[in-house]
Amino acid sequence: MEWLKGYWWLILIVLLGIFINTIKDLRKTSFKSYLDKKKGIKPIPYDDDEDDWPSDKSPPK
């Protein structure tokens, strides 16, 4: 861990670069086109009529 004391600035530069690249990529993302593409996808039907939880409402003993 002694090398960490000498090269802390290098680790900071790498983390800063990752942060800046993440911000740049998020700015390129087009949320409107994603939502337009999503409108054509049909949702998965959910028809689970059976309840997995017990319906007994009696007080615990």
N, CA, C and O atoms as a GROMACS GRO file, in nm:
protein
  244
    1MET      N    1   0.082  -0.121   0.000
    1MET     CA    2   0.000   0.000   0.000
    1MET      C    3   0.086   0.126   0.000
    1MET      O    4   0.034   0.237  -0.007
    2GLU      N    5   0.215   0.107   0.008
    2GLU     CA    6   0.306   0.222   0.007
    2GLU      C    7   0.304   0.294  -0.128
    2GLU      O    8   0.319   0.416  -0.134
    3TRP      N    9   0.285   0.216  -0.235
    3TRP     CA   10   0.281   0.276  -0.368
    3TRP      C   11   0.158   0.365  -0.385
    3TRP      O   12   0.158   0.458  -0.465
    4LEU      N   13   0.053   0.335  -0.308
    4LEU     CA   14  -0.068   0.415  -0.316
    4LEU      C   15  -0.044   0.557  -0.268
    4LEU      O   16  -0.104   0.652  -0.320
    5LYS      N   17   0.042   0.574  -0.171
    5LYS     CA   18   0.075   0.707  -0.122
    5LYS      C   19   0.147   0.789  -0.227
    5LYS      O   20   0.129   0.910  -0.235
    6GLY      N   21   0.230   0.723  -0.308
    6GLY     CA   22   0.306   0.795  -0.409
    6GLY      C   23   0.230   0.821  -0.538
    6GLY      O   24   0.258   0.918  -0.608
    7TYR      N   25   0.133   0.735  -0.568
    7TYR     CA   26   0.062   0.746  -0.697
    7TYR      C   27  -0.087   0.771  -0.679
    7TYR      O   28  -0.165   0.729  -0.764
    8TRP      N   29  -0.128   0.837  -0.574
    8TRP     CA   30  -0.269   0.866  -0.551
    8TRP      C   31  -0.324   0.956  -0.660
    8TRP      O   32  -0.442   0.946  -0.696
    9TRP      N   33  -0.242   1.043  -0.712
    9TRP     CA   34  -0.286   1.136  -0.817
    9TRP      C   35  -0.316   1.063  -0.947
    9TRP      O   36  -0.404   1.104  -1.022
   10LEU      N   37  -0.243   0.954  -0.974
   10LEU     CA   38  -0.269   0.877  -1.095
   10LEU      C   39  -0.405   0.807  -1.086
   10LEU      O   40  -0.480   0.803  -1.184
   11ILE      N   41  -0.435   0.754  -0.970
   11ILE     CA   42  -0.565   0.688  -0.949
   11ILE      C   43  -0.677   0.791  -0.960
   11ILE      O   44  -0.784   0.761  -1.015
   12LEU      N   45  -0.653   0.910  -0.909
   12LEU     CA   46  -0.753   1.017  -0.918
   12LEU      C   47  -0.779   1.057  -1.064
   12LEU      O   48  -0.893   1.083  -1.102
   13ILE      N   49  -0.674   1.062  -1.145
   13ILE     CA   50  -0.690   1.097  -1.287
   13ILE      C   51  -0.769   0.989  -1.360
   13ILE      O   52  -0.853   1.021  -1.444
   14VAL      N   53  -0.742   0.864  -1.330
   14VAL     CA   54  -0.816   0.754  -1.394
   14VAL      C   55  -0.964   0.761  -1.356
   14VAL      O   56  -1.050   0.747  -1.443
   15LEU      N   57  -0.993   0.782  -1.230
   15LEU     CA   58  -1.134   0.791  -1.187
   15LEU      C   59  -1.203   0.912  -1.249
   15LEU      O   60  -1.320   0.904  -1.286
   16LEU      N   61  -1.131   1.022  -1.260
   16LEU     CA   62  -1.187   1.142  -1.323
   16LEU      C   63  -1.216   1.116  -1.471
   16LEU      O   64  -1.318   1.162  -1.523
   17GLY      N   65  -1.127   1.044  -1.539
   17GLY     CA   66  -1.149   1.009  -1.679
   17GLY      C   67  -1.270   0.920  -1.698
   17GLY      O   68  -1.348   0.939  -1.791
   18ILE      N   69  -1.288   0.823  -1.609
   18ILE     CA   70  -1.405   0.737  -1.616
   18ILE      C   71  -1.532   0.819  -1.596
   18ILE      O   72  -1.631   0.799  -1.667
   19PHE      N   73  -1.530   0.910  -1.500
   19PHE     CA   74  -1.646   0.994  -1.473
   19PHE      C   75  -1.680   1.082  -1.593
   19PHE      O   76  -1.797   1.095  -1.629
   20ILE      N   77  -1.579   1.143  -1.655
   20ILE     CA   78  -1.602   1.231  -1.770
   20ILE      C   79  -1.656   1.151  -1.888
   20ILE      O   80  -1.747   1.197  -1.957
   21ASN      N   81  -1.601   1.032  -1.914
   21ASN     CA   82  -1.650   0.950  -2.025
   21ASN      C   83  -1.793   0.903  -2.001
   21ASN      O   84  -1.870   0.891  -2.096
   22THR      N   85  -1.828   0.877  -1.878
   22THR     CA   86  -1.965   0.838  -1.847
   22THR      C   87  -2.061   0.952  -1.876
   22THR      O   88  -2.168   0.931  -1.932
   23ILE      N   89  -2.024   1.073  -1.836
   23ILE     CA   90  -2.109   1.189  -1.863
   23ILE      C   91  -2.124   1.211  -2.014
   23ILE      O   92  -2.234   1.241  -2.061
   24LYS      N   93  -2.016   1.196  -2.089
   24LYS     CA   94  -2.023   1.215  -2.234
   24LYS      C   95  -2.116   1.112  -2.299
   24LYS      O   96  -2.195   1.146  -2.387
   25ASP      N   97  -2.105   0.986  -2.256
   25ASP     CA   98  -2.190   0.882  -2.312
   25ASP      C   99  -2.336   0.902  -2.276
   25ASP      O  100  -2.425   0.874  -2.357
   26LEU      N  101  -2.363   0.949  -2.155
   26LEU     CA  102  -2.502   0.974  -2.117
   26LEU      C  103  -2.561   1.090  -2.196
   26LEU      O  104  -2.682   1.090  -2.222
   27ARG      N  105  -2.480   1.186  -2.234
   27ARG     CA  106  -2.532   1.298  -2.314
   27ARG      C  107  -2.566   1.253  -2.456
   27ARG      O  108  -2.654   1.311  -2.520
   28LYS      N  109  -2.496   1.149  -2.506
   28LYS     CA  110  -2.523   1.098  -2.640
   28LYS      C  111  -2.652   1.016  -2.646
   28LYS      O  112  -2.711   1.000  -2.752
   29THR      N  113  -2.694   0.964  -2.533
   29THR     CA  114  -2.811   0.877  -2.528
   29THR      C  115  -2.936   0.956  -2.564
   29THR      O  116  -2.962   1.062  -2.508
   30SER      N  117  -3.013   0.902  -2.656
   30SER     CA  118  -3.136   0.966  -2.698
   30SER      C  119  -3.254   0.892  -2.634
   30SER      O  120  -3.292   0.784  -2.679
   31PHE      N  121  -3.309   0.951  -2.531
   31PHE     CA  122  -3.419   0.887  -2.461
   31PHE      C  123  -3.548   0.889  -2.543
   31PHE      O  124  -3.632   0.800  -2.531
   32LYS      N  125  -3.563   0.992  -2.626
   32LYS     CA  126  -3.684   1.001  -2.708
   32LYS      C  127  -3.689   0.887  -2.809
   32LYS      O  128  -3.795   0.828  -2.829
   33SER      N  129  -3.578   0.855  -2.874
   33SER     CA  130  -3.579   0.746  -2.971
   33SER      C  131  -3.602   0.612  -2.900
   33SER      O  132  -3.668   0.523  -2.955
   34TYR      N  133  -3.549   0.597  -2.780
   34TYR     CA  134  -3.572   0.474  -2.704
   34TYR      C  135  -3.720   0.458  -2.673
   34TYR      O  136  -3.776   0.349  -2.688
   35LEU      N  137  -3.786   0.566  -2.631
   35LEU     CA  138  -3.928   0.558  -2.599
   35LEU      C  139  -4.011   0.534  -2.724
   35LEU      O  140  -4.113   0.464  -2.717
   36ASP      N  141  -3.971   0.590  -2.839
   36ASP     CA  142  -4.043   0.565  -2.963
   36ASP      C  143  -4.032   0.419  -3.004
   36ASP      O  144  -4.130   0.360  -3.051
   37LYS      N  145  -3.914   0.360  -2.988
   37LYS     CA  146  -3.897   0.219  -3.022
   37LYS      C  147  -3.976   0.130  -2.926
   37LYS      O  148  -4.027   0.026  -2.965
   38LYS      N  149  -3.985   0.173  -2.802
   38LYS     CA  150  -4.053   0.093  -2.700
   38LYS      C  151  -4.204   0.089  -2.723
   38LYS      O  152  -4.270  -0.005  -2.679
   39LYS      N  153  -4.260   0.189  -2.791
   39LYS     CA  154  -4.404   0.192  -2.814
   39LYS      C  155  -4.450   0.076  -2.901
   39LYS      O  156  -4.565   0.033  -2.889
   40GLY      N  157  -4.364   0.025  -2.988
   40GLY     CA  158  -4.401  -0.084  -3.076
   40GLY      C  159  -4.396  -0.220  -3.010
   40GLY      O  160  -4.446  -0.317  -3.067
   41ILE      N  161  -4.338  -0.230  -2.893
   41ILE     CA  162  -4.324  -0.358  -2.825
   41ILE      C  163  -4.450  -0.383  -2.741
   41ILE      O  164  -4.492  -0.298  -2.664
   42LYS      N  165  -4.506  -0.501  -2.758
   42LYS     CA  166  -4.625  -0.536  -2.681
   42LYS      C  167  -4.583  -0.585  -2.543
   42LYS      O  168  -4.485  -0.659  -2.532
   43PRO      N  169  -4.653  -0.546  -2.438
   43PRO     CA  170  -4.617  -0.592  -2.304
   43PRO      C  171  -4.647  -0.739  -2.286
   43PRO      O  172  -4.734  -0.795  -2.353
   44ILE      N  173  -4.576  -0.802  -2.196
   44ILE     CA  174  -4.599  -0.943  -2.166
   44ILE      C  175  -4.727  -0.952  -2.082
   44ILE      O  176  -4.737  -0.885  -1.979
   45PRO      N  177  -4.823  -1.033  -2.124
   45PRO     CA  178  -4.949  -1.041  -2.047
   45PRO      C  179  -4.925  -1.107  -1.912
   45PRO      O  180  -4.850  -1.204  -1.900
   46TYR      N  181  -4.989  -1.054  -1.812
   46TYR     CA  182  -4.980  -1.108  -1.678
   46TYR      C  183  -5.118  -1.156  -1.637
   46TYR      O  184  -5.204  -1.077  -1.600
   47ASP      N  185  -5.137  -1.286  -1.646
   47ASP     CA  186  -5.268  -1.341  -1.610
   47ASP      C  187  -5.251  -1.453  -1.508
   47ASP      O  188  -5.288  -1.567  -1.532
   48ASP      N  189  -5.194  -1.416  -1.395
   48ASP     CA  190  -5.178  -1.509  -1.285
   48ASP      C  191  -5.294  -1.487  -1.188
   48ASP      O  192  -5.288  -1.402  -1.100
   49ASP      N  193  -5.399  -1.565  -1.206
   49ASP     CA  194  -5.519  -1.548  -1.124
   49ASP      C  195  -5.504  -1.612  -0.987
   49ASP      O  196  -5.573  -1.574  -0.892
   50GLU      N  197  -5.415  -1.708  -0.976
   50GLU     CA  198  -5.399  -1.777  -0.849
   50GLU      C  199  -5.312  -1.693  -0.756
   50GLU      O  200  -5.207  -1.642  -0.795
   51ASP      N  201  -5.359  -1.679  -0.635
   51ASP     CA  202  -5.286  -1.602  -0.535
   51ASP      C  203  -5.196  -1.698  -0.458
   51ASP      O  204  -5.243  -1.800  -0.407
   52ASP      N  205  -5.068  -1.666  -0.449
   52ASP     CA  206  -4.975  -1.753  -0.380
   52ASP      C  207  -4.980  -1.736  -0.228
   52ASP      O  208  -4.933  -1.823  -0.155
   53TRP      N  209  -5.036  -1.627  -0.182
   53TRP     CA  210  -5.042  -1.601  -0.040
   53TRP      C  211  -5.169  -1.663   0.020
   53TRP      O  212  -5.273  -1.666  -0.046
   54PRO      N  213  -5.161  -1.711   0.142
   54PRO     CA  214  -5.282  -1.767   0.206
   54PRO      C  215  -5.383  -1.657   0.232
   54PRO      O  216  -5.347  -1.545   0.268
   55SER      N  217  -5.509  -1.690   0.215
   55SER     CA  218  -5.614  -1.590   0.233
   55SER      C  219  -5.678  -1.600   0.371
   55SER      O  220  -5.777  -1.532   0.398
   56ASP      N  221  -5.625  -1.682   0.458
   56ASP     CA  222  -5.681  -1.698   0.592
   56ASP      C  223  -5.646  -1.573   0.675
   56ASP      O  224  -5.528  -1.543   0.695
   57LYS      N  225  -5.747  -1.503   0.722
   57LYS     CA  226  -5.727  -1.380   0.798
   57LYS      C  227  -5.744  -1.401   0.948
   57LYS      O  228  -5.761  -1.305   1.023
   58SER      N  229  -5.740  -1.527   0.992
   58SER     CA  230  -5.760  -1.552   1.134
   58SER      C  231  -5.638  -1.504   1.213
   58SER      O  232  -5.526  -1.509   1.162
   59PRO      N  233  -5.660  -1.459   1.337
   59PRO     CA  234  -5.548  -1.409   1.418
   59PRO      C  235  -5.451  -1.522   1.454
   59PRO      O  236  -5.493  -1.638   1.469
   60PRO      N  237  -5.325  -1.490   1.468
   60PRO     CA  238  -5.227  -1.596   1.505
   60PRO      C  239  -5.252  -1.647   1.646
   60PRO      O  240  -5.300  -1.573   1.732
   61LYS      N  241  -5.221  -1.772   1.669
   61LYS     CA  242  -5.244  -1.832   1.800
   61LYS      C  243  -5.124  -1.820   1.887
   61LYS      O  244  -5.125  -1.866   2.002
   0.00000   0.00000   0.00000
